[in-house]
Amino acid sequence: INPDIILVDGQEYEMSLKVFEKYPNAIKIIDAGRDRKEIRDLCTKVDYVVCSLEFAELVSGIKYTKENLIDIFNELNNQFDTNIIVTLESNGCAYMEDGEVKVVPSIKVKAVDSTGAGDIFHGAFTYGIANSWPMEKILKFANVTGALSVTQIGGRYSIFPLKEVEKV
């Protein structure tokens, strides 16, 4: 195989490094959910850091408020110098474009079970990258898939068909 995109979560650090080395031209994405030394290192080697709010706060050393989101992004960019997306849980997610932090809101749903929501978000993000969508469209799509997933119990049964996600 010769993958176009590689999505890692940092749990298998050595294997991630080997895959990155073997496929240097692939687009590399990390799901940075936890703050560990190995995950921080991988964040310096990828094209997209898609991280949890907890990770962003710990790495930047800044507690999130709407007013200081740009400070968090600036600190993360100082450390990783790549495309950064911060998930804001039920508030959607944020990214930086042309020096401006933009927030893409989520949809409001009745949450039943959050199992797998982050993984579903990251899969949807990767799907958008694979289809060369603009970032705003990618993040809206990922937000919708993640939000819909929490309306069902269990991770496996909370992945909605593409046609249902596109209706939202």
C-alpha positions in Angstrom: 0.0 0.0 0.0 1.0 3.6 -0.4 -1.3 5.7 1.8 -2.3 9.3 1.0 -3.3 10.0 4.6 -2.1 8.6 8.0 -4.1 9.1 11.2 -2.4 8.2 14.5 -3.4 8.7 18.1 0.1 8.5 19.6 -0.5 5.3 21.5 2.0 3.4 19.4 4.8 5.9 19.3 7.5 3.8 17.6 5.2 2.4 15.0 3.9 5.9 14.2 7.5 7.1 13.6 8.2 4.1 11.3 5.0 4.7 9.3 5.8 8.4 9.0 9.3 7.6 7.8 8.1 4.9 5.3 5.5 7.2 3.8 7.0 10.7 4.0 4.6 12.2 1.3 1.4 11.1 3.1 -0.7 13.7 4.9 -0.2 13.0 8.6 -2.8 13.7 11.2 -2.6 13.1 15.0 -5.5 12.7 17.4 -3.9 14.4 20.4 -6.2 13.6 23.2 -3.7 13.1 26.1 -0.7 15.0 27.0 2.3 12.7 26.9 5.9 13.4 25.8 5.6 11.0 22.8 2.4 12.7 21.6 4.0 16.1 21.8 6.9 14.8 19.7 4.6 13.3 17.1 2.7 16.7 17.0 6.0 18.2 15.5 6.0 15.7 12.7 2.4 15.9 11.4 0.4 18.2 9.0 -2.6 18.4 11.3 -2.8 18.3 15.1 -6.4 17.7 16.1 -6.4 18.0 19.8 -8.7 17.9 22.8 -9.3 21.1 24.8 -7.6 19.4 27.7 -4.5 18.7 25.6 -4.5 22.3 24.3 -4.7 23.7 27.9 -2.0 21.5 29.3 0.4 22.1 26.4 -0.2 25.8 26.2 -0.3 26.3 30.0 -3.4 28.5 29.4 -6.9 27.7 30.8 -9.5 28.2 28.0 -11.9 31.1 27.9 -13.4 32.5 24.7 -11.2 35.6 25.2 -7.9 33.8 25.2 -8.4 31.2 22.5 -6.0 33.0 20.3 -3.3 32.9 23.0 -3.7 29.1 23.2 -3.4 28.8 19.4 -0.3 31.0 19.4 1.4 28.9 22.1 0.5 25.7 20.3 1.8 27.1 17.0 5.1 28.1 18.7 5.5 24.5 19.8 4.2 22.6 16.8 4.2 25.0 13.8 1.5 23.1 11.9 -2.2 23.2 11.3 -4.0 22.9 14.7 -7.6 22.2 15.4 -8.9 22.3 19.0 -12.1 20.4 19.8 -14.3 22.4 22.2 -16.6 19.6 23.2 -20.3 20.6 22.8 -19.1 24.1 21.7 -17.7 22.7 18.4 -14.1 23.2 17.5 -11.6 26.0 16.5 -8.9 26.4 14.0 -6.6 29.2 12.8 -6.7 30.7 9.3 -4.6 33.6 8.2 -3.8 34.5 11.8 -7.4 34.5 12.9 -9.0 31.9 15.2 -12.3 30.7 13.9 -14.8 28.7 15.8 -17.1 26.2 14.0 -20.1 25.6 16.3 -21.5 22.2 16.9 -25.2 21.3 16.6 -27.3 20.9 19.7 -28.3 17.4 20.5 -29.5 15.4 23.5 -26.4 13.5 24.6 -26.9 9.9 25.7 -23.4 8.4 25.5 -20.2 10.0 24.4 -18.3 6.7 23.7 -16.5 7.0 20.5 -17.4 10.6 19.7 -13.8 11.8 19.5 -12.8 8.9 17.2 -15.8 9.5 15.0 -14.9 13.2 14.8 -11.3 12.4 13.8 -12.5 9.9 11.2 -14.8 12.5 9.7 -12.0 15.0 9.8 -9.8 12.6 7.9 -12.6 11.9 5.4 -12.9 15.6 4.7 -9.1 15.9 4.2 -9.2 12.9 1.8 -11.9 14.7 -0.2 -9.9 18.0 -0.3 -12.7 19.9 1.3 -12.2 23.5 2.6 -11.4 23.5 6.4 -14.7 25.1 7.4 -16.6 22.3 5.6 -14.4 19.6 7.1 -14.9 20.9 10.6 -18.7 21.4 10.2 -18.9 17.8 8.9 -16.8 16.4 11.8 -18.8 18.4 14.4 -22.1 17.0 13.0 -20.8 13.4 13.0 -19.4 13.7 16.5 -22.6 15.4 17.8 -24.9 12.8 16.2 -22.8 10.0 17.6 -23.6 11.0 21.2 -27.3 10.5 20.6 -26.8 6.7 20.5 -25.4 4.2 23.0 -22.1 2.6 22.2 -19.4 3.5 19.8 -20.1 1.0 17.0 -23.8 1.9 16.7 -23.3 5.6 16.9 -21.8 6.1 13.4 -24.5 7.6 11.2 -24.7 6.9 7.5 -23.2 9.6 5.3 -26.6 10.5 3.8 -28.0 11.2 7.3 -25.1 13.3 8.3 -25.4 15.3 5.0 -29.1 16.1 5.9 -28.0 18.1 9.0 
